[in-house]
Amino acid sequence: ESFLKKKCLIPANGYYEWKVNNGIKIPHFIQLSSLETIYFAGLWKFYDVTQSTKKTFTIMTKKANNAIKNIHLRMPIILNINEALDYIEQKNSIIDENFVSQIENDLDFFQVSKFVNSPRNNSIECIQHLN
């Protein structure tokens, strides 16, 4: 029912993923090289169905593409604006196990500091290239 009636979009300028190298987690920031907004395909639901006041959501994921699989085996389903509108308006069932966004080839990624590992840190330092 959620996939049919409770679709949502989560706009973002990028996302983090951690590559494990010899047991050490190395954070990476993944974004569009053009710095455009990306949209994650999501599903929402009420946190407490009996009260119907608080909504939660989940980001749908898929097997990582060839570029991202070197960092992690999965990735969020990302959409450009047109794909996002088709998804939310249910014009086509664009999301299936073989879905590939038109913007996936434009993804850029780089290593960032472990500063990002703390949710208390919310600054530009979280997305700066690590030299």
C-alpha positions as CSV (number, residue, x, y, z in Angstrom):
1,E,0.0,0.0,0.0
2,S,2.8,2.4,0.8
3,F,4.4,2.0,-2.6
4,L,1.0,2.8,-4.3
5,K,-0.3,5.5,-2.0
6,K,2.5,6.9,0.2
7,K,5.3,8.0,-2.1
8,C,7.5,10.9,-1.2
9,L,10.6,12.7,-2.4
10,I,13.6,13.7,-0.3
11,P,15.6,16.5,-1.8
12,A,19.3,16.6,-1.1
13,N,22.5,18.1,-2.3
14,G,24.3,14.8,-1.8
15,Y,24.7,11.9,0.6
16,Y,27.3,10.0,2.6
17,E,28.5,6.5,2.3
18,W,31.3,4.7,4.1
19,K,33.9,2.5,2.4
20,V,35.4,-0.2,4.6
21,N,39.1,-0.7,4.0
22,N,40.9,-3.2,6.3
23,G,38.2,-2.8,8.9
24,I,38.4,1.0,8.8
25,K,35.3,3.0,7.7
26,I,36.2,5.8,5.4
27,P,33.4,8.4,4.8
28,H,32.7,9.7,1.3
29,F,30.4,12.4,0.1
30,I,28.4,11.7,-3.1
31,Q,26.8,14.5,-5.2
32,L,26.1,15.5,-8.7
33,S,29.1,17.1,-10.3
34,S,26.9,20.0,-11.4
35,L,25.8,20.5,-7.7
36,E,22.2,20.3,-8.7
37,T,19.6,19.0,-6.3
38,I,18.9,15.3,-6.4
39,Y,15.8,13.6,-5.2
40,F,15.6,10.3,-3.3
41,A,12.6,8.0,-3.9
42,G,11.0,7.5,-0.6
43,L,7.9,6.1,1.2
44,W,6.2,7.6,4.2
45,K,3.9,6.3,6.9
46,F,2.4,7.5,10.2
47,Y,4.7,6.7,13.1
48,D,1.8,5.9,15.3
49,V,-1.2,4.8,13.2
50,T,-3.6,5.2,16.0
51,Q,-2.8,8.9,16.4
52,S,-2.0,9.8,12.8
53,T,0.1,12.8,13.7
54,K,3.7,12.1,13.2
55,K,5.0,11.0,9.8
56,T,8.2,9.1,9.2
57,F,9.9,8.1,5.9
58,T,12.4,5.7,4.4
59,I,14.7,6.2,1.4
60,M,14.5,3.4,-1.1
61,T,17.8,1.8,-2.1
62,K,19.0,-0.5,-4.8
63,K,22.2,-2.3,-5.9
64,A,25.0,0.3,-6.4
65,N,26.0,1.2,-9.9
66,N,29.5,0.6,-11.2
67,A,31.0,3.8,-9.9
68,I,29.4,3.7,-6.4
69,K,30.0,-0.1,-5.8
70,N,33.6,0.7,-5.1
71,I,32.4,2.5,-2.0
72,H,29.3,0.5,-1.0
73,L,27.2,-2.3,-2.4
74,R,23.9,-0.3,-2.2
75,M,22.9,3.2,-3.0
76,P,19.7,5.3,-2.7
77,I,17.4,5.5,-5.7
78,I,18.2,8.9,-7.0
79,L,16.0,10.9,-9.4
80,N,16.3,14.0,-11.5
81,I,13.4,16.5,-11.4
82,N,11.5,14.9,-14.3
83,E,11.9,11.4,-12.9
84,A,10.9,12.7,-9.4
85,L,7.7,14.2,-10.8
86,D,6.8,11.0,-12.7
87,Y,7.5,9.0,-9.5
88,I,5.4,11.1,-7.3
89,E,2.5,11.6,-9.8
90,Q,2.6,7.9,-10.6
91,K,2.5,8.5,-14.3
92,N,4.6,5.5,-14.9
93,S,5.9,2.8,-12.6
94,I,9.5,4.0,-13.2
95,I,10.9,2.3,-10.2
96,D,11.7,-1.4,-10.7
97,E,14.7,-3.6,-10.0
98,N,16.5,-2.4,-13.1
99,F,15.8,1.3,-12.7
100,V,18.8,3.6,-13.6
101,S,18.4,7.3,-13.3
102,Q,19.5,9.6,-16.1
103,I,21.8,11.4,-13.7
104,E,23.7,8.4,-12.2
105,N,26.6,8.9,-14.6
106,D,27.0,12.4,-13.4
107,L,27.6,11.4,-9.8
108,D,30.9,12.6,-8.3
109,F,32.3,11.4,-5.0
110,F,35.3,12.1,-2.7
111,Q,36.6,11.2,0.7
112,V,35.7,13.5,3.6
113,S,36.9,13.8,7.2
114,K,35.6,11.6,9.9
115,F,34.2,14.8,11.4
116,V,31.0,13.8,9.6
117,N,30.6,10.8,11.8
118,S,29.1,12.8,14.6
119,P,25.5,14.0,14.1
120,R,26.4,17.0,16.3
121,N,28.6,18.3,13.5
122,N,26.6,20.3,10.9
123,S,28.9,22.6,9.0
124,I,30.7,22.9,5.7
125,E,33.5,20.9,7.1
126,C,31.3,17.8,6.7
127,I,31.5,18.0,2.8
128,Q,35.0,19.3,2.3
129,H,37.5,17.2,0.3
130,L,40.0,15.4,2.4
131,N,43.5,15.9,1.0
